[in-house]
Amino acid sequence: LPHMQALLPLMFTAGLNETLTEALTHLATHIPALIPLIQQRLLDLLSQVLANKPFPHPGSRKSGVQSFPSTPMGVVSMQSGPSQDQEPGMIALAMRTLGSFDFSKHNL
């Protein structure tokens, strides 16, 4: 387990891709103790792809700041949305990944 905790951050260095999501799915299935760390890192990565900023984790210094002020649920404003040069395939992968992992314990 300690070795996987050290390797996990390295797995995210290449960014979001199919191989990463498959590997994380297998890790979460076979090493449940890694799930909180996988979720945290994955939410940061997905938020960066989809909203062009890190995920505001509860308890962090900026947790009291609303991420998308006066924006209806599920709609990303242009100010905080994906960068204009983000590939549609990357956004689609991020959305599929977001839907395939259990983030029920997180306030999305």
PyMOL commands that set and color helices and strands:
alter all, ss='L'
color gray80, all
select helices_A, chain A and resi 2-14+18-30+32-51+88-100
alter helices_A, ss='H'
color red, helices_A
deselect
rebuild
show_as cartoon
